[in-house]
Structures are given as structure tokens and as C-alpha cells.
Amino acid sequence: MTADPRTLTRADFPEMQRVSTRWADNDMYGHLNNAVYYELFDSVLNAWLIRETGTDETSTSTLGVVAESSCRFYAELAYPHPIDVGVRVERVGTKSVTFAFGLFADGSDAIAAHGLWAQVYIDRAGRHSVPIPDDVRAVVERALAAQA
């Protein structure tokens, strides 16, 4: 993992998606509420994996569940400005993947927030950990290779 995430730029994230902020995303201090960052991580990661694998997440036999997450905030982001959310792979194990997220203000290469997300794969019915599905493994290994 990067020693200091503040050194990461857009170029360090092989997947980048633009998202629109919403009026309700701002808190009483005039910037995005902390919980919104986690919603963005979840939405962008799942959109990427669904697009790349063609998987219908509502009917798969395995689920990716978040076992650990964190977010560091470096600069304010707020409605009505769009945000670019980058995804990169930090670590691939047998049953889990650690993803990193970078949030960038429109037109800026400076990272405004950095998130980490450890996702463990489980069997939908039995709720026990299982190996990363082959289609997901292929996507994350391609991303990891693109980052080298």
C-alpha cells in the first residue's frame, strides 16, 4: 500500500467514474457528509465489477461483503460539484480483495479523500467465506497489472 496516500493522483487509479453530487449530500457545514463517501465507494466499486464481469449481483451464489473500511479526508468536496471516484486494487488474497479509492474534485489531480475497503467473499446461502470468484479475480488482477 502507498505509504502516504496524498501522493496518489488520478493516474494511479485504473478505474475512474464521474459522479454527480446531490443537494442532500451536503451536511450542515456545507461539505459532503462523511457517510456519502462510503456510498460513493460502494456504488462505484459495484458498478465497475458488474460492468466488467456481467454479473447480476442480486442472484450470484457469492457475495462481496465489506469486512473493514476507512477514509482519510484531505480537502472538502461539496454539492453542486461533480466528483471523480477512482478505484485501484491494493491487495488480492485467496478470499478477499483490498480496494483503494481516490476522490478528486473536478479538474484537480490532488486527492481530496482516500478510502480503503477490504471485501471478503462469502457463500450467499451458508454465509461462510469462499475463494474470490474467478470472474472477479480476473478483473482485479487486470487492474493490479495495469497499476504496475
N, C-alpha and C positions, 0 to 999 in steps of 0.2 A: 504494500500500500504506500501511497505517496506520504512522505514524512510531513510535509506542510501542504495541505490541500489548496491553500491560497495561491500556490504556484500553478495550479491547473488552469488551462484555458479551454476554449471551445474545441480546439484541435485535439484535445486529449479524450474527447468523448465521441466514439464512432457512431452513436445514435443520437440524433438531436431532433426534438419536436418542439414546435412553437405552440404555446397555449395562450388563450385569451384569459385575462383576469376578469373577475366579476365584481360588481358593486359589493356583494355580500362577503367577498374575500377579505376586505379591509377590516381591521379592528378599530377600536376607539382611538388608537394612536395614529391612525392614518396609514398604516402599512399592513401587508398581508399577515393574517393571523397565523401563528405557528402551526396549527393543525392543517392549514391549507397546504403547506409544504409537503406533508405526508400524503395528502390526497393527490398532489401532483406526482409524487414518486410512484404511487400505486397505479394511477391512470396511465402514465407514460410507459412504465415498465410493461404493464399488461397489454397495452395497445401494440407495443413493439413485438412482444413474444407471440401474441395472437396473429399479427400480420406475418411474421417470419415463419411460424410453424403451421399456420392454417388451422390451429386447434380451436375448438369450441370449449372454452373454459367451463361452461356450465355442465358439460357431460363427460369430461375426461375422467379416467379412473384414478388419476393422481391430482393432487393439489399442491401448489406452491404457497406455503404459509410463512409469514414473517416471524422469525424467532428472535431477532434483535434489530433495532434501528437507532439511528442517531442523526442529528442535524446540527451543523455549525452555521451561524449566521454572520456574514461579513458586511453586507450592505442591504439597505432597505429596498424592498420591492413593493409596488402598490398598484391598485386599480387606478386608472384605466390602461395601464401599460402592458403590452404583451411580454411574455417571458419565454425564453428558450430553455428547455429542460434537456440536459444531456445525460446519457446513460453509458456507463462503462462497466466492465467486469473486473473485479479486484481479485477474486479467488474462486476457483472451481474445485469442489471436493467430490466425494462419491455421492452424497445425498443432499448437498447444499451448494448454493452459489451466493457469493457476496457481491452485490452490485454497489456502485457509487453513482451519485447523481450530482450534477452541477447545474445550478440555476443562474441564468445570465439575463441581465436587463437588455432590452432591445438595443442593438448596436454596440454593446460592450463586450470586450473579451475578458474582463475581470470577473472572476467568480463571485457571485453575491451570496450563495449558500452552497454548502456541500453536505450531502447526505450519504449515509451508509445503511445498507439493508441486507441482512442475512436471511435468505429464503431457503427453507428446508422443504423437501418434497415428501408428501405423505400419501398413503393409500386413502382414497375417498371413503371407502366403506369401513375399513378397520382402524383408520386414524393412526397408523404406525409409519415410521419413516421408511422410505423406499429410495432406490437409486434415482438420480435425475433422469427423467425420460429422455430417450435418445434424440428426439427432435429438438428438445430444449438444449441438451448438451451440444448438439451441432451448432446451434445459434450462438451460444455463449462462447464456444471455442473459436468460432469465426471472429467474433468480436474481440476476444483476447488476442488472437493473431494480428488483427488489424491495429491493435494498440501497440504492438511491439516495434 
